[in-house]
Structure formats: structure tokens, C-alpha cells
Amino acid sequence: MTTVYGMKTSGNCYKVQLALEQLGQPYRWIEIDSAAGETRTPEYLARNPNGKVPLLELDDGRHLAESNAILCYLADGSPLLPDERWQRAQCLQWLFFEQYSHEPYVAVARFICLWLPEDHPRRAELPRLRERGEQALGVMEKHLATQPFFVAGGYSVADIALFAYTHAAADGGFDLSRYPAIEAWLGRVRSQPRHVEMPAVDQ
Ligand SMILES: N[C@@H](CCC(=O)N[C@@H](CS)C(=O)NCC(=O)O)C(=O)O
């Protein structure tokens, strides 16, 4: 059976969980505690030399890292990843946008706010992270003002990838009420069959 090494409260890992649930694919989840060093053990680094979760392990022992690559692998051949060339390229466009222009700001602000102490020096990064995160949310808002989902064909891995940290953006100090089209899209994503929520973080 396919195995996922992940952390349930990580948006990058939640993307993989959500896709597997919506595809109805059986899987085994191994919870990794990165704070306890479990992504830095020799055994884990042998599976993923980059020492990150999520990580997919196939039955034949092959491993695949990077959440959005995992989404593409899992969704291949399903409606979550269009076959049509242009729509598929648009999916990829939004997956790369998520990793380069969204996640480094929206997810990192969340990480700092939820996991680092009040007096941690990295809190000084928050104003810049919020400024750049707002830019990404602005791009999404404009797109979603005219379309129900990111790619015209319908709900896809692009929506899964962008939902993961956008729906939790308030954790990083973002005010989503300023983005009505994003809020409406979050509702449409939540109403998809077999949707599961990301667990709340214990404070
Ligand atoms: N680009 C990677 C990012 C993976 C990543 O940053 N994972 C974090 C959790 S969200 C992690 O493994 N942190 C633990 C560590 O670095 O030890 C992806 O999309 O999968």
C-alpha cells in the first residue's frame, strides 16, 4: 500500500492527504515529528535526502518528494489533473505559483505565528511576509473573481495545492474577509466530495 510520511498540521502534507481521500486511494500515513529530529535521521535521509515531508513511498520502494509533484503523480489519469495540454499546463502554472509566490509567505507567516515564541527574532520577518503574501492573495482574488476554480475545466490539483495554506492564512495574520472571491472559492472547495479538513494545531 502507498505510504505517506507527513505531519498532519503541515499544509504541504495536508495537500497529499486531501488528494488521496478525494481519489479514494488507500494509503498508510506515518506521522513524522520534525521537532524531534525525525526528518534528520539516517533512515529518513536515505528515503528523502532533502529531509522534508511530505514524502510518498510506493509499494516497490520508490520515493517521491515535493508536495505538488506528489499531487501530479497521484492525480494522473483522474479529473483532478486534466489531460488536455493547455489545461494541464495551467494546473502546473498554479502549482509553481503556489510554491514560489504563495507558500514561502503565507505558510511561513503561519509557521512563525503558530510555532515560534513571542520573542523569537524571526517575528521581525512578519511584515515582509505579509506584504508578499497579500500580493499572492491579490493575484488569486483577481483570477477567482471570474472563474469558480483555478483551471477552467473545474476542481483540480491546483485548487488542492492553493487551498492548503490559503484556508489557514488567518493563522499567519492574514484577513481573508478582504478577499470575497477567495472566500467563496474556499466554500466551493470544501463542498467537493470526500473533502477532509486539516487538523487544528494544539496551542
Ligand atoms: N517544497 C516542499 C516543502 C516541504 C517542507 O518545507 N516541509 C516542511 C513541513 S511543511 C518540513 O518538512 N519541515 C521539517 C524539516 O525541515 O525538518 C513541498 O512542497 O513538499
The ligand as an SDF file (V2000), in Angstrom:
LIG
                    3D

 20 19  0  0  0  0  0  0  0  0999 V2000
    8.5610   22.3180   -1.2660 N   0  0  0  0  0  0  0  0  0  0  0  0
    8.3140   21.2860   -0.3060 C   0  0  0  0  0  0  0  0  0  0  0  0
    8.3470   21.8810    1.0840 C   0  0  0  0  0  0  0  0  0  0  0  0
    8.3870   20.7950    2.1450 C   0  0  0  0  0  0  0  0  0  0  0  0
    8.5490   21.4000    3.5220 C   0  0  0  0  0  0  0  0  0  0  0  0
    9.0140   22.5290    3.7000 O   0  0  0  0  0  0  0  0  0  0  0  0
    8.1760   20.6000    4.5040 N   0  0  0  0  0  0  0  0  0  0  0  0
    8.2710   21.0310    5.8740 C   0  0  0  0  0  0  0  0  0  0  0  0
    6.9020   20.9140    6.5180 C   0  0  0  0  0  0  0  0  0  0  0  0
    5.7340   21.9480    5.7080 S   0  0  0  0  0  0  0  0  0  0  0  0
    9.2420   20.1300    6.6100 C   0  0  0  0  0  0  0  0  0  0  0  0
    9.4870   19.0180    6.2150 O   0  0  0  0  0  0  0  0  0  0  0  0
    9.7860   20.6120    7.7150 N   0  0  0  0  0  0  0  0  0  0  0  0
   10.5940   19.8170    8.5780 C   0  0  0  0  0  0  0  0  0  0  0  0
   12.0470   19.9050    8.3710 C   0  0  0  0  0  0  0  0  0  0  0  0
   12.5100   20.7170    7.5270 O   0  0  0  0  0  0  0  0  0  0  0  0
   12.7410   19.1840    9.0870 O   0  0  0  0  0  0  0  0  0  0  0  0
    6.9680   20.6080   -0.5770 C   0  0  0  0  0  0  0  0  0  0  0  0
    6.0940   21.2630   -1.1830 O   0  0  0  0  0  0  0  0  0  0  0  0
    6.7860   19.4420   -0.2330 O   0  0  0  0  0  0  0  0  0  0  0  0
  1  2  1  0
  2  3  1  0
  2 18  1  0
  3  4  1  0
  4  5  1  0
  5  6  2  0
  5  7  1  0
  7  8  1  0
  8  9  1  0
  8 11  1  0
  9 10  1  0
 11 12  2  0
 11 13  1  0
 13 14  1  0
 14 15  1  0
 15 16  2  0
 15 17  1  0
 18 19  2  0
 18 20  1  0
M  END
$$$$
